[in-house]
Amino acid sequence: RNKLIIAEIFELVQKEEHVIVFANSVEHANILTVQLKNLDIKAEYIDGKTPTQQRQENIRKFINKDINVLINFGVLTTGFDAPKISAVVITRPTFSPVLYSQMLGRGMRGEKLGGTKDCILVDVDDNLYNYPDESSLFNVSEIFWGE
Protein backbone atom coordinates (compact mmCIF):
# COMPACT_ATOMS: atom_id res chain seq x y z
CA ARG A 1 0.00 0.00 0.00
CA ASN A 2 2.71 2.47 0.98
CA LYS A 3 4.78 1.54 -2.08
CA LEU A 4 1.84 2.46 -4.31
CA ILE A 5 1.24 5.72 -2.44
CA ILE A 6 4.92 6.69 -2.69
CA ALA A 7 4.98 5.77 -6.39
CA GLU A 8 1.95 8.00 -7.07
CA ILE A 9 3.43 10.93 -5.16
CA PHE A 10 6.79 10.45 -6.88
CA GLU A 11 5.10 10.53 -10.29
CA LEU A 12 3.17 13.69 -9.37
CA VAL A 13 6.35 15.44 -8.25
CA GLN A 14 8.10 14.43 -11.47
CA LYS A 15 5.26 16.22 -13.31
CA GLU A 16 5.94 19.29 -11.11
CA GLU A 17 2.66 19.03 -9.22
CA HIS A 18 2.32 20.71 -5.83
CA VAL A 19 1.00 17.92 -3.58
CA ILE A 20 -0.87 17.81 -0.27
CA VAL A 21 -1.24 14.38 1.34
CA PHE A 22 -3.75 13.29 3.97
CA ALA A 23 -2.12 10.38 5.82
CA ASN A 24 -3.75 7.61 7.89
CA SER A 25 -2.02 8.50 11.15
CA VAL A 26 0.87 10.48 12.62
CA GLU A 27 3.10 7.44 12.17
CA HIS A 28 1.98 7.08 8.55
CA ALA A 29 2.76 10.75 7.88
CA ASN A 30 6.25 10.22 9.30
CA ILE A 31 6.83 7.07 7.24
CA LEU A 32 5.72 8.70 3.99
CA THR A 33 7.87 11.77 4.66
CA VAL A 34 11.00 9.71 5.34
CA GLN A 35 10.45 7.53 2.27
CA LEU A 36 9.94 10.56 0.03
CA LYS A 37 13.04 12.28 1.41
CA ASN A 38 14.99 9.10 0.69
CA LEU A 39 13.94 9.59 -2.95
CA ASP A 40 15.26 13.18 -2.85
CA ILE A 41 11.76 14.65 -2.83
CA LYS A 42 11.35 17.79 -0.79
CA ALA A 43 8.64 16.81 1.69
CA GLU A 44 7.59 17.78 5.21
CA TYR A 45 4.77 16.73 7.51
CA ILE A 46 2.51 18.32 10.08
CA ASP A 47 0.41 16.75 12.78
CA GLY A 48 -1.44 17.99 15.85
CA LYS A 49 1.71 17.88 17.99
CA THR A 50 3.95 19.76 15.56
CA PRO A 51 5.13 22.89 17.40
CA THR A 52 3.48 26.06 16.11
CA GLN A 53 6.72 27.56 14.79
CA GLN A 54 7.65 24.37 12.90
CA ARG A 55 4.10 24.05 11.55
CA GLN A 56 4.19 27.63 10.26
CA GLU A 57 7.63 27.07 8.73
CA ASN A 58 6.53 23.90 6.90
CA ILE A 59 3.41 25.65 5.60
CA ARG A 60 5.49 28.66 4.49
CA LYS A 61 7.91 26.34 2.64
CA PHE A 62 4.98 24.63 0.95
CA ILE A 63 3.24 27.85 -0.10
CA ASN A 64 6.55 29.25 -1.41
CA LYS A 65 7.18 25.94 -3.24
CA ASP A 66 10.42 25.32 -1.35
CA ILE A 67 9.01 21.83 -0.77
CA ASN A 68 6.96 19.78 -3.22
CA VAL A 69 4.89 17.73 -0.79
CA LEU A 70 3.17 18.56 2.48
CA ILE A 71 1.89 15.55 4.40
CA ASN A 72 -0.47 15.88 7.32
CA PHE A 73 -2.69 13.97 9.65
CA GLY A 74 -5.80 15.61 11.07
CA VAL A 75 -4.58 19.19 10.75
CA LEU A 76 -5.03 20.72 7.31
CA THR A 77 -8.55 19.62 6.43
CA THR A 78 -10.08 23.01 7.26
CA GLY A 79 -8.82 26.54 7.78
CA PHE A 80 -5.78 26.01 5.56
CA ASP A 81 -5.28 27.96 2.38
CA ALA A 82 -2.53 27.24 -0.12
CA PRO A 83 -4.30 27.94 -3.41
CA LYS A 84 -1.59 26.61 -5.72
CA ILE A 85 -2.11 22.97 -4.71
CA SER A 86 -2.39 20.98 -7.91
CA ALA A 87 -2.73 17.47 -6.47
CA VAL A 88 -4.51 16.02 -3.44
CA VAL A 89 -3.60 12.54 -2.22
CA ILE A 90 -6.06 11.02 0.25
CA THR A 91 -4.70 7.87 1.87
CA ARG A 92 -6.85 7.81 4.98
CA PRO A 93 -10.23 6.14 5.31
CA THR A 94 -12.81 8.90 5.23
CA PHE A 95 -16.40 7.98 5.96
CA SER A 96 -17.75 11.53 6.14
CA PRO A 97 -18.67 13.14 2.81
CA VAL A 98 -18.20 16.55 4.45
CA LEU A 99 -14.66 15.78 5.64
CA TYR A 100 -13.84 14.24 2.27
CA SER A 101 -15.04 17.33 0.43
CA GLN A 102 -13.00 19.55 2.79
CA MET A 103 -9.83 17.59 2.04
CA LEU A 104 -10.54 17.64 -1.68
CA GLY A 105 -11.32 21.34 -1.42
CA ARG A 106 -7.71 22.12 -0.45
CA GLY A 107 -6.89 21.71 -4.13
CA MET A 108 -10.12 22.90 -5.69
CA ARG A 109 -9.74 26.68 -5.34
CA GLY A 110 -9.85 27.37 -9.04
CA GLU A 111 -8.22 30.18 -10.95
CA LYS A 112 -10.70 32.88 -9.86
CA LEU A 113 -9.61 32.33 -6.24
CA GLY A 114 -5.90 32.25 -7.07
CA GLY A 115 -5.74 28.48 -7.41
CA THR A 116 -4.87 26.15 -10.22
CA LYS A 117 -6.99 25.46 -13.29
CA ASP A 118 -6.94 21.70 -12.65
CA CYS A 119 -6.41 19.54 -9.60
CA ILE A 120 -5.46 15.87 -9.59
CA LEU A 121 -7.12 13.65 -7.00
CA VAL A 122 -5.42 10.44 -5.95
CA ASP A 123 -7.47 8.36 -3.56
CA VAL A 124 -6.63 4.95 -2.19
CA ASP A 125 -9.25 2.57 -3.60
CA ASP A 126 -10.19 1.14 -0.21
CA ASN A 127 -11.21 4.63 0.87
CA LEU A 128 -14.41 4.45 -1.18
CA TYR A 129 -15.90 1.14 0.00
CA ASN A 130 -18.62 2.71 2.15
CA TYR A 131 -20.09 4.63 -0.79
CA PRO A 132 -22.17 3.21 -3.65
CA ASP A 133 -19.83 4.87 -6.15
CA GLU A 134 -17.35 7.73 -6.36
CA SER A 135 -19.90 10.13 -7.82
CA SER A 136 -21.74 10.27 -4.49
CA LEU A 137 -18.75 12.07 -3.01
CA PHE A 138 -18.89 14.77 -5.66
CA ASN A 139 -22.63 15.37 -5.23
CA VAL A 140 -22.52 15.98 -1.48
CA SER A 141 -23.89 19.51 -1.80
CA GLU A 142 -27.06 18.13 -3.39
CA ILE A 143 -27.47 15.74 -0.46
CA PHE A 144 -27.04 18.38 2.25
CA TRP A 145 -28.33 21.58 0.64
CA GLY A 146 -30.61 20.37 -2.13
CA GLU A 147 -28.72 22.23 -4.87
Backbone as CSV, one residue per row, in Angstrom:
resi,resn,N_x,N_y,N_z,CA_x,CA_y,CA_z,C_x,C_y,C_z
1,ARG,0.830,-1.189,0.000,0.000,0.000,0.000,0.877,1.257,0.000
2,ASN,1.834,1.301,0.925,2.708,2.472,0.980,3.566,2.602,-0.272
3,LYS,4.008,1.478,-0.844,4.783,1.536,-2.082,3.976,2.200,-3.192
4,LEU,2.695,1.859,-3.287,1.837,2.461,-4.311,1.630,3.954,-4.053
5,ILE,1.435,4.305,-2.798,1.244,5.719,-2.443,2.494,6.515,-2.792
6,ILE,3.653,6.009,-2.395,4.919,6.691,-2.687,5.121,6.805,-4.196
7,ALA,4.822,5.744,-4.927,4.979,5.771,-6.388,4.096,6.848,-7.015
8,GLU,2.862,6.972,-6.539,1.947,7.996,-7.067,2.472,9.400,-6.771
9,ILE,2.909,9.617,-5.531,3.430,10.932,-5.156,4.687,11.246,-5.966
10,PHE,5.567,10.272,-6.101,6.793,10.449,-6.878,6.464,10.880,-8.306
11,GLU,5.505,10.197,-8.917,5.100,10.527,-10.288,4.531,11.945,-10.365
12,LEU,3.731,12.333,-9.390,3.174,13.694,-9.372,4.283,14.739,-9.275
13,VAL,5.249,14.496,-8.410,6.353,15.441,-8.248,7.175,15.531,-9.529
14,GLN,7.363,14.413,-10.210,8.101,14.429,-11.475,7.376,15.281,-12.515
15,LYS,6.063,15.381,-12.397,5.260,16.221,-13.308,5.134,17.647,-12.782
16,GLU,5.901,17.958,-11.727,5.938,19.289,-11.114,4.617,19.696,-10.474
17,GLU,3.886,18.728,-9.969,2.659,19.025,-9.224,3.033,19.431,-7.800
18,HIS,2.170,20.231,-7.205,2.323,20.709,-5.826,1.321,19.905,-4.994
19,VAL,1.801,19.001,-4.133,0.996,17.916,-3.581,0.748,18.063,-2.085
20,ILE,-0.518,17.942,-1.688,-0.870,17.811,-0.274,-1.357,16.380,-0.062
21,VAL,-0.904,15.775,1.041,-1.235,14.381,1.337,-1.924,14.306,2.691
22,PHE,-3.032,13.559,2.725,-3.751,13.292,3.969,-3.445,11.857,4.369
23,ALA,-2.598,11.693,5.396,-2.118,10.382,5.825,-3.115,9.711,6.774
24,ASN,-2.883,8.415,7.025,-3.751,7.609,7.894,-3.559,7.910,9.371
25,SER,-2.360,8.298,9.748,-2.024,8.502,11.154,-0.757,9.357,11.214
26,VAL,-0.381,9.736,12.435,0.867,10.475,12.617,2.037,9.608,12.164
27,GLU,2.040,8.351,12.567,3.105,7.437,12.172,3.169,7.296,10.646
28,HIS,2.017,7.196,10.007,1.975,7.078,8.552,2.542,8.331,7.894
29,ALA,2.215,9.499,8.416,2.756,10.753,7.877,4.280,10.760,7.977
30,ASN,4.803,10.302,9.114,6.254,10.220,9.295,6.885,9.255,8.309
31,ILE,6.291,8.088,8.153,6.830,7.069,7.242,6.863,7.585,5.813
32,LEU,5.764,8.183,5.360,5.720,8.699,3.995,6.761,9.791,3.786
33,THR,6.904,10.670,4.774,7.872,11.766,4.655,9.291,11.228,4.531
34,VAL,9.652,10.286,5.385,11.002,9.714,5.340,11.244,9.016,4.006
35,GLN,10.268,8.243,3.544,10.448,7.531,2.274,10.600,8.501,1.108
36,LEU,9.820,9.570,1.110,9.938,10.557,0.027,11.287,11.269,0.077
37,LYS,11.730,11.624,1.273,13.036,12.278,1.405,14.155,11.355,0.935
38,ASN,14.003,10.064,1.176,14.993,9.097,0.687,15.052,9.055,-0.841
39,LEU,13.985,9.505,-1.489,13.939,9.587,-2.949,14.300,10.987,-3.449
40,ASP,14.855,11.799,-2.545,15.259,13.182,-2.850,14.082,14.079,-3.214
41,ILE,12.929,13.781,-2.654,11.763,14.649,-2.826,11.674,15.559,-1.611
42,LYS,11.468,16.822,-1.868,11.354,17.792,-0.786,9.958,17.662,-0.171
43,ALA,9.915,17.066,1.016,8.638,16.811,1.689,8.777,17.104,3.175
44,GLU,7.684,17.559,3.764,7.593,17.775,5.211,6.228,17.299,5.661
45,TYR,6.073,17.127,6.983,4.772,16.727,7.509,4.378,17.600,8.692
46,ILE,3.096,17.584,8.964,2.509,18.321,10.084,1.480,17.412,10.735
47,ASP,1.478,17.425,12.051,0.409,16.750,12.783,0.005,17.641,13.950
48,GLY,-0.917,17.181,14.753,-1.440,17.988,15.853,-0.416,18.353,16.907
49,LYS,0.674,17.613,16.981,1.710,17.877,17.987,2.907,18.640,17.424
50,THR,2.862,18.972,16.140,3.948,19.758,15.557,3.943,21.133,16.214
51,PRO,5.081,21.560,16.778,5.130,22.890,17.398,4.698,23.979,16.412
52,THR,4.045,24.992,16.937,3.481,26.064,16.106,4.509,26.655,15.159
53,GLN,5.704,26.944,15.646,6.721,27.557,14.794,7.120,26.622,13.647
54,GLN,7.287,25.337,13.943,7.651,24.370,12.899,6.506,24.202,11.908
55,ARG,5.277,24.171,12.411,4.098,24.053,11.548,4.049,25.229,10.577
56,GLN,4.216,26.444,11.108,4.186,27.635,10.264,5.307,27.616,9.233
57,GLU,6.492,27.141,9.646,7.633,27.073,8.729,7.371,26.075,7.603
58,ASN,6.832,24.901,7.936,6.533,23.903,6.900,5.468,24.410,5.940
59,ILE,4.462,25.082,6.461,3.414,25.653,5.604,4.008,26.743,4.709
60,ARG,4.853,27.596,5.282,5.494,28.658,4.487,6.321,28.041,3.355
61,LYS,7.097,27.013,3.670,7.906,26.337,2.645,7.021,25.772,1.537
62,PHE,5.888,25.220,1.930,4.976,24.629,0.953,4.356,25.709,0.065
63,ILE,3.862,26.763,0.668,3.238,27.846,-0.097,4.246,28.486,-1.042
64,ASN,5.501,28.642,-0.579,6.550,29.250,-1.406,7.177,28.259,-2.392
65,LYS,6.691,27.019,-2.374,7.177,25.945,-3.244,8.645,25.597,-2.997
66,ASP,9.090,25.783,-1.749,10.419,25.319,-1.350,10.389,23.815,-1.097
67,ILE,9.203,23.277,-0.854,9.010,21.833,-0.768,7.894,21.463,-1.740
68,ASN,7.940,20.233,-2.231,6.960,19.780,-3.221,5.736,19.138,-2.601
69,VAL,5.931,18.547,-1.403,4.887,17.733,-0.795,4.735,18.120,0.672
70,LEU,3.483,18.329,1.078,3.165,18.563,2.485,2.210,17.467,2.930
71,ILE,2.670,16.678,3.892,1.887,15.552,4.399,1.345,15.938,5.759
72,ASN,0.095,15.555,6.029,-0.471,15.882,7.324,-1.419,14.788,7.789
73,PHE,-1.661,14.818,9.075,-2.694,13.969,9.649,-3.542,14.822,10.571
74,GLY,-4.814,14.967,10.216,-5.804,15.613,11.069,-5.595,17.082,11.334
75,VAL,-4.865,17.789,10.473,-4.579,19.191,10.747,-5.068,20.119,9.643
76,LEU,-4.815,19.784,8.410,-5.027,20.724,7.306,-6.327,20.505,6.530
77,THR,-7.301,19.858,7.139,-8.555,19.620,6.427,-9.395,20.886,6.311
78,THR,-9.320,21.759,7.309,-10.078,23.010,7.264,-9.183,24.155,7.722
79,GLY,-9.535,25.367,7.327,-8.819,26.544,7.780,-7.408,26.671,7.238
80,PHE,-7.108,25.972,6.162,-5.775,26.011,5.559,-5.925,26.456,4.121
81,ASP,-5.157,27.452,3.738,-5.277,27.965,2.380,-3.909,28.051,1.717
82,ALA,-3.707,27.197,0.745,-2.532,27.238,-0.124,-3.077,27.011,-1.529
83,PRO,-3.532,28.078,-2.171,-4.298,27.939,-3.406,-3.602,27.248,-4.563
84,LYS,-2.293,27.177,-4.579,-1.585,26.608,-5.722,-1.397,25.094,-5.627
85,ILE,-2.157,24.432,-4.783,-2.112,22.975,-4.705,-2.678,22.429,-6.013
86,SER,-1.916,21.537,-6.640,-2.390,20.981,-7.907,-2.683,19.486,-7.822
87,ALA,-2.418,18.879,-6.654,-2.734,17.465,-6.471,-3.040,17.194,-5.001
88,VAL,-4.097,16.431,-4.779,-4.512,16.022,-3.436,-4.441,14.501,-3.388
89,VAL,-3.717,13.982,-2.393,-3.601,12.541,-2.215,-4.249,12.194,-0.881
90,ILE,-5.327,11.416,-0.953,-6.065,11.022,0.251,-5.800,9.543,0.495
91,THR,-5.048,9.257,1.559,-4.701,7.873,1.866,-5.486,7.335,3.051
92,ARG,-6.163,8.214,3.758,-6.852,7.807,4.983,-8.296,7.425,4.707
93,PRO,-8.807,6.450,5.438,-10.231,6.141,5.313,-11.044,7.354,5.749
94,THR,-11.994,7.735,4.948,-12.815,8.905,5.234,-14.266,8.532,4.995
95,PHE,-15.019,8.431,6.070,-16.403,7.977,5.960,-17.392,9.141,5.953
96,SER,-16.900,10.340,6.138,-17.749,11.525,6.138,-17.624,12.247,4.801
97,PRO,-18.725,12.379,4.065,-18.667,13.139,2.805,-18.235,14.590,3.019
98,VAL,-18.581,15.167,4.168,-18.204,16.553,4.447,-16.692,16.657,4.633
99,LEU,-16.111,15.774,5.444,-14.662,15.778,5.643,-13.939,15.504,4.329
100,TYR,-14.445,14.560,3.556,-13.838,14.239,2.274,-13.843,15.464,1.359
101,SER,-14.957,16.152,1.307,-15.037,17.328,0.434,-14.124,18.445,0.937
102,GLN,-13.930,18.538,2.256,-13.003,19.547,2.789,-11.567,19.235,2.381
103,MET,-11.189,17.967,2.458,-9.834,17.593,2.037,-9.657,17.857,0.543
104,LEU,-10.600,17.420,-0.243,-10.544,17.640,-1.683,-10.518,19.135,-2.001
105,GLY,-11.240,19.901,-1.220,-11.323,21.345,-1.423,-10.009,22.079,-1.264
106,ARG,-9.033,21.468,-0.587,-7.714,22.120,-0.448,-7.098,22.356,-1.822
107,GLY,-7.459,21.538,-2.792,-6.890,21.709,-4.125,-7.874,22.216,-5.152
108,MET,-9.067,22.535,-4.740,-10.119,22.904,-5.691,-10.472,24.392,-5.615
109,ARG,-9.491,25.245,-5.439,-9.740,26.682,-5.340,-10.165,27.282,-6.675
110,GLY,-9.546,26.818,-7.730,-9.854,27.373,-9.038,-9.101,28.660,-9.301
111,GLU,-9.005,29.009,-10.553,-8.225,30.181,-10.955,-8.783,31.497,-10.429
112,LYS,-10.100,31.620,-10.325,-10.695,32.880,-9.857,-10.338,33.175,-8.407
113,LEU,-10.000,32.147,-7.644,-9.613,32.329,-6.244,-8.095,32.174,-6.059
114,GLY,-7.355,32.319,-7.145,-5.900,32.253,-7.069,-5.337,30.847,-7.100
115,GLY,-6.178,29.869,-7.381,-5.736,28.482,-7.414,-5.338,28.031,-8.804
116,THR,-5.258,26.730,-8.946,-4.867,26.145,-10.219,-6.105,25.845,-11.069
117,LYS,-5.888,25.756,-12.370,-6.993,25.457,-13.287,-7.510,24.042,-13.048
118,ASP,-6.588,23.096,-12.849,-6.945,21.699,-12.648,-6.336,21.204,-11.349
119,CYS,-6.943,20.178,-10.792,-6.411,19.539,-9.596,-6.544,18.033,-9.761
120,ILE,-5.461,17.331,-9.508,-5.459,15.875,-9.591,-5.844,15.309,-8.230
121,LEU,-6.745,14.353,-8.229,-7.119,13.649,-7.000,-6.598,12.225,-7.093
122,VAL,-5.842,11.824,-6.087,-5.415,10.438,-5.949,-6.008,9.947,-4.645
123,ASP,-6.824,8.918,-4.737,-7.474,8.355,-3.559,-7.170,6.865,-3.524
124,VAL,-6.863,6.372,-2.342,-6.626,4.947,-2.194,-7.965,4.242,-2.367
125,ASP,-8.002,3.238,-3.224,-9.246,2.569,-3.604,-10.075,2.117,-2.405
126,ASP,-9.437,1.620,-1.361,-10.195,1.137,-0.209,-10.891,2.258,0.544
127,ASN,-10.580,3.492,0.216,-11.212,4.626,0.872,-12.666,4.806,0.444
128,LEU,-13.087,4.197,-0.639,-14.415,4.450,-1.180,-15.398,3.298,-0.946
129,TYR,-15.038,2.310,-0.161,-15.897,1.139,0.003,-17.244,1.426,0.653
130,ASN,-17.362,2.439,1.467,-18.619,2.713,2.146,-19.592,3.538,1.307
131,TYR,-19.235,3.843,0.086,-20.094,4.626,-0.792,-20.524,3.767,-1.971
132,PRO,-21.724,4.002,-2.494,-22.175,3.214,-3.650,-21.273,3.392,-4.865
133,ASP,-20.793,4.600,-5.088,-19.832,4.867,-6.153,-19.175,6.211,-5.883
134,GLU,-18.092,6.498,-6.596,-17.346,7.729,-6.359,-18.184,8.979,-6.589
135,SER,-19.139,8.928,-7.497,-19.903,10.132,-7.823,-20.678,10.661,-6.624
136,SER,-21.015,9.795,-5.662,-21.744,10.274,-4.485,-20.919,11.269,-3.688
137,LEU,-19.608,11.145,-3.732,-18.750,12.073,-3.009,-18.730,13.448,-3.659
138,PHE,-18.956,13.504,-4.955,-18.895,14.766,-5.657,-20.268,15.437,-5.758
139,ASN,-21.284,14.805,-5.240,-22.630,15.372,-5.230,-23.094,15.662,-3.821
140,VAL,-22.163,15.809,-2.891,-22.518,15.978,-1.484,-23.344,17.240,-1.253
141,SER,-23.116,18.294,-2.010,-23.891,19.515,-1.796,-25.365,19.287,-2.103
142,GLU,-25.659,18.447,-3.078,-27.063,18.133,-3.385,-27.710,17.399,-2.222
143,ILE,-26.955,16.515,-1.585,-27.475,15.740,-0.460,-27.798,16.645,0.719
144,PHE,-26.895,17.563,1.053,-27.042,18.375,2.251,-27.824,19.672,2.038
145,TRP,-27.714,20.269,0.856,-28.332,21.576,0.641,-29.361,21.578,-0.477
146,GLY,-29.583,20.469,-1.110,-30.609,20.373,-2.133,-30.324,21.182,-3.376
147,GLU,-29.078,21.452,-3.667,-28.716,22.234,-4.867,-28.205,21.329,-5.961
